[in-house]
Amino acid sequence: MKLYFLPGACQIGIHALLAEIGQPFEIEKAARPGTPEFEAYTQINPKGKVPALIRDDGSLLTEFPVIALYLARTNPERELIPTDIEGEIRVLEMLEYLVSTVHMQGYTRARRPEKFTPSESDHAAVRAQGLKIFQAGLDRAERQINGKDWLFETMTIADFALFYLEHWCVLNGIGSLGPSCQAHHDRLWSKVEIRRAVESELIT
Ligand SMILES: N[C@@H](CCC(=O)N[C@@H](CS)C(=O)NCC(=O)O)C(=O)O
């Protein structure tokens, strides 16, 4: 398997998940729009985004929640998603919320307001709107963890989506973490394989 990445982007959640699972994988740098390498990257992933996973049969998988589900399902011994329907849908519900709302609607507005409005005079308002959505997501996660180790009773793929959001918060000072989220972040970050994987993006 090969994971395409942009240093520090949301694929750090998938990268951490791959490191936790422990099956062999490679990483390769993707390209940003506007760079000379971008055209070549769109031949690999026509969406031009990360994460993108090339599976062992050569096929491409995109979209964070789908890649995470695929990895959980293909490594059932790691028990990263419940097998009962109620448990499964609650994990997917949280995963989807974290990626589609907290990241895409919240963090992206706070960090990249120009993606939402052409007018620079609107940027401050868009940023504020994004921060509100992002912080509401972190607060929701805080209440759900509420002193436990994970979002649910055991570690699941939803924890890896929360991890990248927490990591962005810690690194970029956007939003703030309550004590349960801070401990959750540190619990994953203290795993040597995860830290080594995420840090390798900066030197690859
Ligand atoms: N819906 C996609 C979103 C992926 C996404 O927006 N990734 C960002 C990085 S966090 C990206 O590729 N940004 C590059 C760009 O838009 O220039 C998913 O869930 O995987």
The ligand as a MOL file (V3000), in Angstrom:
LIG
                    3D

  0  0  0     0  0            999 V3000
M  V30 BEGIN CTAB
M  V30 COUNTS 20 19 0 0 0
M  V30 BEGIN ATOM
M  V30 1 N -13.0970 14.8900 1.5070 0
M  V30 2 C -11.6840 14.6530 1.4860 0
M  V30 3 C -11.0010 15.9530 1.8090 0
M  V30 4 C -9.5530 15.9080 1.6140 0
M  V30 5 C -8.9090 17.2790 1.7100 0
M  V30 6 O -9.5330 18.3430 1.5780 0
M  V30 7 N -7.5880 17.2540 1.9050 0
M  V30 8 C -6.8050 18.4530 1.9350 0
M  V30 9 C -5.6870 18.3360 2.9700 0
M  V30 10 S -6.2280 18.3990 4.6130 0
M  V30 11 C -6.0950 18.6480 0.6160 0
M  V30 12 O -5.8300 17.7060 -0.0980 0
M  V30 13 N -5.7730 19.9010 0.3290 0
M  V30 14 C -5.0400 20.2400 -0.8220 0
M  V30 15 C -5.6710 21.4070 -1.5010 0
M  V30 16 O -6.8900 21.5490 -1.4320 0
M  V30 17 O -4.9120 22.1380 -2.0820 0
M  V30 18 C -11.3550 13.5730 2.4850 0
M  V30 19 O -12.1270 13.3360 3.4250 0
M  V30 20 O -10.3410 12.8840 2.3280 0
M  V30 END ATOM
M  V30 BEGIN BOND
M  V30 1 1 1 2
M  V30 2 1 2 3
M  V30 3 1 2 18
M  V30 4 1 3 4
M  V30 5 1 4 5
M  V30 6 2 5 6
M  V30 7 1 5 7
M  V30 8 1 7 8
M  V30 9 1 8 9
M  V30 10 1 8 11
M  V30 11 1 9 10
M  V30 12 2 11 12
M  V30 13 1 11 13
M  V30 14 1 13 14
M  V30 15 1 14 15
M  V30 16 2 15 16
M  V30 17 1 15 17
M  V30 18 2 18 19
M  V30 19 1 18 20
M  V30 END BOND
M  V30 END CTAB
M  END
